[in-house]
Amino acid sequence: MFWKKFLGLAGEEEAVKFLKQNGYKIIERNYRCRYGEIDIIARQKDVWCFIEVKTIAKTAAESPFETIDRKKTAHIENAAACYASEKKLGREKIRFDAVGIRKTEGKSEIKLIKDIFC
């Protein structure tokens, strides 16, 4: 369990750096409410982005994105609605993105999917 938590935290740090390099402004990390957690909340231009980060080790057969199932999607969407209500985002544009990271022998392969829930 410790390894999985460490892998996830390291992946989130890498994702933040990657997102900043790609024009995202990080607003909040690890937002929690009764519906679940959102790893990263950011803005890219005039769009609010709710971002899920998935990090896997080389030995994992699946893609990091394959681990985002319907249940996880529902939690993220509900948590985003809670955040939007809390912050009074009203009719602001929102988008759900995901960052997938595969760690291999000290190197990371990072991919970004915008509008992952479309």
Secondary structure as UniProt FT lines:
FT   HELIX           2..21
FT   TURN            22..23
FT   STRAND          25..33
FT   TURN            34..35
FT   STRAND          36..44
FT   TURN            45..46
FT   STRAND          47..57
FT   TURN            58..59
FT   HELIX           64..67
FT   HELIX           70..86
FT   TURN            87..88
FT   TURN            90..91
FT   STRAND          93..104
FT   TURN            105..106
FT   STRAND          107..113
FT   TURN            114..117
//
